């Protein structure tokens, strides 16, 4: 019997990654063993998520439009890959998104500066967003082989399942073009550039345009166009970042250099937003929908979500019909079985009665 076949709500998730730069060279230095570098990496895995959470809480204190649910919805550790930590969380509004990005940027700079001064290591970041349950999907990691990896206890994805993903992302993985593209852009991340996907950049442009409400004030930079394998059919793709430069003198030099070359680094927010809207629409890139803040009226969900739910409802009907047929089949079998039992009992009674009559 399928449990809680409730259609999954439309949701947007933010993905963030932080990579410890210089780590390979650091571990390979002559004469060093893991006794020399293990504690440093333990510190990275332990302290960075804690600092990120603290920065997020502090930033939320100054944002009036952040609701209690959003204050408690800081990004959670999804998984670690080598010297990289990946975070994910469900985003409820553009204001919520801006708080997450501001906190992550600050943590990249603060933690990177601190560990660089002590060990010549540093941090770089990457971020993207993706919509669920379509065109991307969640998948459960089948650790005990007892549940279907796609939808857990049910044959189709449910809201209950997606809530479990939100609560314990480390038990799940994510699939889809939005996820693949997000990982692709990370190759351009550096200590000074926190790379972000075009769809994330578009929402952050909206956040900055409404900074009186969102308090988001990070500068976005449009660097160049690149071909990324498998992304937008290998068409040129905009490389956009948030400035995470730790060195003010270096930052000044870079800005002067950009002006001399006729390519100002600091991109005009309105022009960037207009460009991204047209680029995303033209290439059919997923454009997640978010309201400005949580108390604002609900948004209109994208067409692809409505199409998905139509197919979901049809699949639900098939499942329920199959279950009904199975129950009826079991009922018939039980009825036939009971009839056979009753017949045997009746024959036995008649035989016993016959024996009594013969004795008389």
Secondary structure by P-SEA (a helix, b strand, c coil): ccccccccccbbbbbbbbbbcaaaaaaacccccccccaaaaaaaaccaaaaaaaaaaaaaaacccccccccccccccccccccbbbbbbbbccaaaaaaaaaaaaaaaaaaaaaaaacccccccccccccccccccccccccccccccccccccccccaaaaaaaaacccccccccaaaaaaaaaccccccccccccaaaaaaaaaaaaaccccccbbbbbbcbbbbccccccccbbbbbbccccccaaaaaaaaaaaaaacccccccaaaaaaaaaaaaaaaccbbbbbccccccccccccaaaaaaaaaaaaaaaaaaaaaaaaaaaaaaaaaaaaaaaaaaaaaaaaaaaaaaaaac
